[in-house]
C-alpha cells in the first residue's frame, strides 16, 4: 500500500519518463557523440579506434579556406532563400486572404511543390537549367535575352539553387501566414477603414504587425531547414562545379563518406549545429520582442 502511494505521488515524472529517454537517445546522444568525435583524429581508413587529439581537428578545419568558403555559401544561400521566400510568401498570403474566383484552386496548387520529393525536383530543374536543351535558356532566347550557364558555372550556381529552393518552399510560408491571417479578428481592420485608412496603410500598420509573430515562426522553421539543405544541392550539383555550391552540410558529407575523415567531418557538423542554434535563438528573441511591442 505504501509502495503504491509513492508510485502515485511520482506519476508526474514516471509517465513522461519513456518520452524523455526516447528524446535523450535519439536527439541528445548523437549531438554528444558528434561533439566527442570532433575532438578526435579518427579516420576510417586507418583502421585505428578514435583517439583524443584536443582541438587539432578544429584548428585544421577552421583554418581551411574551403571551410570558410562553405560557411559563407551556407549563410548566403540561407539569407537569400529565406529572404525571398519570406517576401513572396507573405505577399501571396495577403493576396489569397482576399475573396476571388479560383481561390480554392490556387491554394490547392500551392501544395504541389511541397509534396514533390527533393531528388525529383533536382532532376527536373537540372533539365530546366540545361544550357543546350533546357527550358530556361529557350524562354530567354525567345525574348531576345542572353542565356545563362545556370548550375554549370561557378558564378551562377548558387543563385540557381536558391531559385529552386524558393520555388519549393515559398508555399510553406504562404500557408502558415495564411492560417495566421485567418485567425485574426476583423475588428481592427474595420475600425481602420472607418477612420479612412487606405488598403496599403491597413496592411502596413494593422495586418502585418498583428500577424508578425506567425511570420517570424514561419521564418524560424525555414531558416533552420535552409541552413541544413542537403538533398536539393547534392541531387543537382553534388557541391560543384568544383566547390562552388558546397555548403557545410555537403562538406560534412564528403569528409565523412568520401574522405572518411570522421573527426574533421564532426567539426564541420558541430559548427553547423552551432550556427543553426544561434540563428534560432536570435529569431526566437526577435519573435518575443515583436509580441511585447
C-alpha positions in Angstrom: 0.0 0.0 0.0 2.9 2.3 0.9 4.7 1.5 -2.4 1.5 2.1 -4.4 1.2 5.6 -2.7 4.8 6.5 -3.5 4.3 5.5 -7.2 1.1 7.6 -7.4 3.0 10.5 -5.9 5.6 10.4 -8.6 3.3 9.7 -11.6 4.0 13.2 -12.9 7.6 12.2 -13.9 7.1 8.4 -14.3 4.6 8.8 -17.2 6.8 11.2 -19.3 10.0 9.2 -18.5 9.8 7.0 -21.6 9.4 10.0 -23.8 12.3 11.8 -22.1 14.5 8.7 -22.6 13.4 8.5 -26.2 14.4 12.1 -26.8 17.7 11.6 -25.0 18.6 8.6 -27.0 17.6 9.9 -30.4 18.5 13.5 -30.1 20.9 14.3 -27.3 23.2 11.2 -27.7 24.0 11.9 -31.4 24.9 15.5 -30.6 27.1 14.5 -27.7 28.7 11.7 -29.7 29.4 14.0 -32.7 30.9 16.6 -30.3 33.2 14.0 -28.8 34.3 12.8 -32.3 35.2 16.4 -33.2 38.0 16.2 -30.5 39.5 13.1 -32.1 41.6 12.5 -35.3 39.6 9.4 -36.3 39.8 8.3 -39.9 38.0 5.1 -41.1 40.8 4.2 -43.5 43.4 4.0 -40.7 41.7 1.1 -39.0 42.5 2.6 -35.7 39.9 3.4 -33.0 39.2 7.1 -32.2 41.8 8.8 -30.1 41.6 12.1 -28.3 43.5 14.9 -30.1 42.2 18.0 -28.4 41.4 20.9 -30.7 43.8 19.7 -33.5 40.8 18.8 -35.8 39.2 22.2 -35.1 42.4 24.1 -35.9 42.9 22.1 -39.1 39.3 22.5 -40.4 38.6 26.1 -39.3 41.8 27.4 -40.9 41.0 25.8 -44.3 39.9 28.2 -47.0 37.5 25.5 -48.2 35.7 25.5 -44.9 35.4 29.3 -44.8 34.0 29.4 -48.3 31.5 26.7 -47.4 30.4 28.6 -44.3 30.0 31.7 -46.4 27.9 29.8 -49.1 25.7 28.3 -46.3 24.9 31.8 -44.9 24.5 33.3 -48.4 22.2 30.6 -49.6 20.1 30.7 -46.4 19.8 34.5 -46.3 18.9 34.8 -50.0 16.4 31.9 -50.0 14.6 32.7 -46.7 14.6 36.4 -47.5 13.0 35.9 -50.9 10.6 33.2 -49.6 9.5 35.5 -46.8 8.7 38.4 -49.0 6.9 36.3 -51.7 5.2 34.1 -49.1 3.7 36.9 -47.1 2.6 38.7 -50.3 1.0 35.6 -51.6 -0.8 35.0 -48.3 -2.1 38.6 -48.2 -3.4 38.0 -51.8 -5.0 34.7 -51.0 -6.6 36.1 -47.9 -9.0 38.0 -50.1 -12.1 36.5 -51.8 -11.7 35.9 -55.6 -12.7 33.3 -58.1 -10.3 30.4 -58.2 -9.0 31.0 -54.7 -9.6 27.4 -53.6 -7.7 26.1 -56.7 -4.8 28.5 -56.0 -4.5 27.1 -52.5 -4.5 23.6 -53.9 -1.8 24.4 -56.4 0.4 25.8 -53.6 0.7 22.3 -52.2 2.2 20.7 -55.3 5.8 21.9 -54.7 5.6 20.8 -51.1 4.7 17.2 -52.0 7.4 16.8 -54.6 10.5 14.8 -53.5 13.7 16.8 -53.4 15.6 14.3 -55.7 12.7 14.5 -58.3 12.8 18.3 -58.1 16.6 18.2 -58.6 16.3 16.1 -61.7 13.5 18.3 -63.2 15.4 21.5 -62.5 18.6 20.1 -63.9 16.8 19.5 -67.2 15.2 23.0 -66.8 18.6 24.6 -66.4 20.4 22.6 -69.1 22.4 25.1 -71.2 21.6 23.4 -74.5 18.1 21.8 -74.2 16.8 23.5 -71.1 13.5 25.4 -71.0 15.1 28.3 -69.1 17.5 29.3 -71.9 14.8 28.6 -74.5 12.5 31.2 -72.9 15.3 33.7 -72.5 16.2 33.3 -76.2 12.5 33.7 -77.2 12.5 37.2 -75.5 15.9 38.1 -77.0 17.7 37.9 -73.7 21.2 36.5 -73.1 21.2 32.8 -72.0 22.9 31.5 -68.8 25.0 28.6 -67.7 22.9 28.2 -64.5 24.2 25.3 -62.4 27.1 24.6 -64.8 29.0 27.8 -63.9 30.6 28.8 -60.6 29.2 32.3 -60.7 25.6 31.4 -61.2 25.2 28.0 -59.5 24.3 29.4 -56.0 21.6 31.7 -57.2 20.2 29.0 -59.4 19.9 26.7 -56.4 18.3 29.5 -54.4 15.6 29.8 -57.1 14.8 26.1 -56.8 14.5 26.4 -53.0 12.3 29.5 -53.4 10.0 27.6 -55.8 9.7 24.6 -53.5 9.4 26.3 -50.1 7.6 29.6 -50.6 4.2 27.9 -50.5 5.0 26.7 -46.9 5.4 30.2 -45.7 2.3 31.2 -47.6 0.2 28.5 -45.9 1.5 29.3 -42.4 0.9 33.0 -42.8 -2.5 32.4 -44.4 -3.5 30.4 -41.3 -2.4 33.3 -39.1 -4.4 35.8 -41.2 -7.5 33.6 -40.9 -7.2 33.7 -37.1 -7.1 37.5 -36.8 -10.1 39.5 -35.7 -11.8 41.7 -38.3 -12.5 44.5 -35.8 -9.1 46.4 -36.0 -9.3 46.3 -39.9 -12.9 47.5 -39.9 -12.0 50.3 -37.4 -9.1 51.4 -39.6 -11.4 51.5 -42.7 -13.9 53.7 -40.7 -11.0 56.0 -39.8 -10.3 56.4 -43.5 -7.1 54.4 -43.8 -6.1 53.2 -47.3 -5.7 49.5 -48.1 -1.8 49.8 -48.0 -2.0 51.6 -44.6 -4.2 48.8 -43.2 -1.8 46.1 -44.4 1.3 48.0 -43.2 0.1 49.4 -39.9 -2.6 46.9 -38.8 -2.5 43.5 -40.5 1.3 42.9 -40.7 2.0 43.9 -37.0 -0.8 41.6 -35.9 0.4 38.6 -37.9 4.2 39.3 -37.3 4.6 36.5 -34.6 3.3 34.0 -37.2 5.6 35.3 -39.9 8.6 35.0 -37.6 7.6 31.5 -36.7 7.5 30.6 -40.4 10.9 32.2 -40.9 12.4 30.3 -38.0 11.2 27.0 -39.5 12.5 27.9 -42.9 15.8 29.3 -41.6 16.6 26.1 -39.7 15.7 24.0 -42.7 17.6 26.2 -45.2 20.8 26.1 -43.2 20.6 22.3 -43.3 19.7 22.0 -47.0 21.4 18.9 -48.5 19.2 16.9 -50.8 18.5 19.5 -53.5 22.1 20.7 -53.7 23.5 17.2 -53.7 21.0 16.0 -56.3 21.6 18.9 -58.7 25.4 19.7 -58.3 26.9 17.5 -55.7 28.6 20.7 -54.4 30.1 21.6 -57.8 31.2 22.8 -60.2 34.4 22.4 -58.2 33.4 23.5 -54.7 31.2 26.4 -56.0 28.0 25.2 -54.3 29.5 23.3 -51.4 27.8 24.2 -48.2 28.7 23.0 -44.7 26.3 20.0 -44.9 27.7 18.9 -48.3 31.2 19.4 -46.9 30.4 17.3 -43.8 29.0 14.5 -46.0 32.1 14.5 -48.2 34.5 14.4 -45.3 32.5 11.5 -43.8 31.7 9.2 -46.7 34.2 10.2 -49.4 37.4 11.1 -47.4 36.5 9.1 -44.3 37.9 11.8 -42.0 35.3 11.3 -39.3 36.9 13.6 -36.7 37.1 16.6 -39.2 33.6 15.8 -40.5 32.4 16.1 -36.9 34.0 19.5 -36.6 32.1 20.7 -39.7 28.8 19.3 -38.3 29.4 20.8 -34.8 29.9 24.3 -36.4 26.8 23.8 -38.5 24.8 22.9 -35.4 26.1 26.0 -33.5 25.1 28.2 -36.5 21.6 26.8 -36.6 21.3 27.1 -32.8 22.5 30.7 -32.7 20.2 31.7 -35.6 17.2 30.0 -34.0 17.8 31.8 -30.7 18.2 35.2 -32.4 14.9 34.9 -34.3 13.1 33.5 -31.3 14.3 36.5 -29.3 13.1 38.7 -32.2 9.7 37.0 -32.1 9.3 37.6 -28.3 10.2 41.3 -28.8 7.5 41.6 -31.5 4.9 40.0 -29.2 5.8 42.5 -26.4 5.5 45.6 -28.7 
